[in-house]
Amino acid sequence: MKFTKWIVTSFVAVMLVASGCGSKNSVDTAPLEKSFASAEPANKSAADSAASAIKSEDYPGAMAQLQKLASQAKLTPEQQQAVKDTLAPASKAAKDGQKAATDLQKSLPKP
């Protein structure tokens, strides 16, 4: 009975972590998408890729695209600010997800 309880508890914990406890994506991509709507094709593509990655909760992929954008010298001040404003919460979300996975891993009993 204890083993079954442990399996059910572990399954519920994994599902909560995987679903983000039912929360919606907390990173707003609208300012990023708006500021790059009329940008050069390469920059617009990178911004669109970052926004798509954020929407699918692929924060490491989004951060890579945002860092690529941030390194561009030809960004307008509005675009630079949009990248900074999007990078901060995406970075926090990635760290929170990694911490939750690590905490869950530590809570599981050793085989």
C-alpha positions in Angstrom: 0.0 0.0 0.0 2.8 2.4 0.8 4.5 1.7 -2.5 1.2 2.5 -4.4 0.8 5.7 -2.4 4.4 6.7 -3.2 3.8 6.1 -6.9 0.6 8.2 -6.9 2.3 11.0 -5.0 5.2 11.0 -7.4 3.0 11.0 -10.4 1.0 14.0 -9.1 4.2 15.9 -8.3 5.6 15.3 -11.8 2.3 16.4 -13.4 2.2 19.6 -11.3 5.8 20.5 -12.2 5.2 19.6 -15.9 2.0 21.7 -16.1 3.4 24.6 -14.1 0.7 24.1 -11.4 -1.9 25.1 -13.9 -0.5 28.6 -14.4 -0.5 30.3 -17.8 2.7 31.5 -19.4 3.8 34.6 -17.4 6.1 36.1 -20.1 4.4 38.7 -22.2 5.7 38.5 -25.8 3.5 41.2 -27.2 6.0 44.1 -26.8 8.8 42.0 -28.4 6.6 41.0 -31.3 5.3 44.6 -31.8 8.8 46.2 -31.7 10.2 43.8 -34.3 7.1 43.8 -36.6 8.9 46.0 -39.2 12.5 45.0 -38.4 15.1 43.6 -40.7 14.1 40.0 -41.8 16.9 38.3 -39.8 16.0 40.2 -36.6 12.3 39.7 -37.1 12.8 36.0 -37.6 14.9 35.8 -34.4 12.2 37.7 -32.4 9.5 35.5 -33.8 11.5 32.4 -32.9 12.0 33.7 -29.4 8.3 34.5 -29.0 7.3 31.0 -30.2 9.8 29.4 -27.9 8.4 31.4 -24.9 4.8 30.4 -25.9 5.8 26.7 -25.9 7.8 27.2 -22.7 11.1 26.5 -24.3 12.9 29.1 -22.2 16.5 28.0 -23.0 15.7 28.3 -26.7 14.0 31.6 -26.2 17.0 32.9 -24.2 19.4 31.9 -26.9 17.4 33.8 -29.5 17.0 36.9 -27.2 20.7 36.9 -26.5 21.4 36.8 -30.2 19.1 39.7 -30.7 20.6 41.7 -27.8 24.1 41.4 -29.5 22.8 43.1 -32.6 24.2 46.6 -33.0 21.5 47.9 -35.3 18.5 47.6 -32.9 16.4 50.6 -32.1 16.1 51.7 -28.5 12.6 50.4 -28.4 13.8 47.0 -29.7 16.6 46.9 -27.2 14.2 47.6 -24.4 11.8 44.9 -25.6 14.5 42.4 -25.6 15.6 43.3 -22.1 12.0 43.3 -20.8 11.4 39.8 -22.3 14.8 38.3 -21.4 14.4 39.0 -17.6 11.1 37.1 -17.0 12.1 34.3 -19.5 15.3 33.8 -17.5 13.4 33.7 -14.3 10.9 31.2 -15.7 13.8 29.0 -16.9 15.5 29.1 -13.5 12.2 28.4 -11.7 11.5 25.3 -13.9 15.0 24.0 -13.3 14.7 24.5 -9.6 11.4 22.6 -9.5 12.9 19.7 -11.4 15.9 19.6 -9.1 13.7 19.8 -6.0 11.6 17.0 -7.3 14.6 14.9 -8.1 16.0 15.4 -4.6 12.6 14.4 -3.0 12.5 11.0 -4.8 13.9 8.1 -2.8 17.2 6.6 -3.8 16.9 3.2 -5.5 
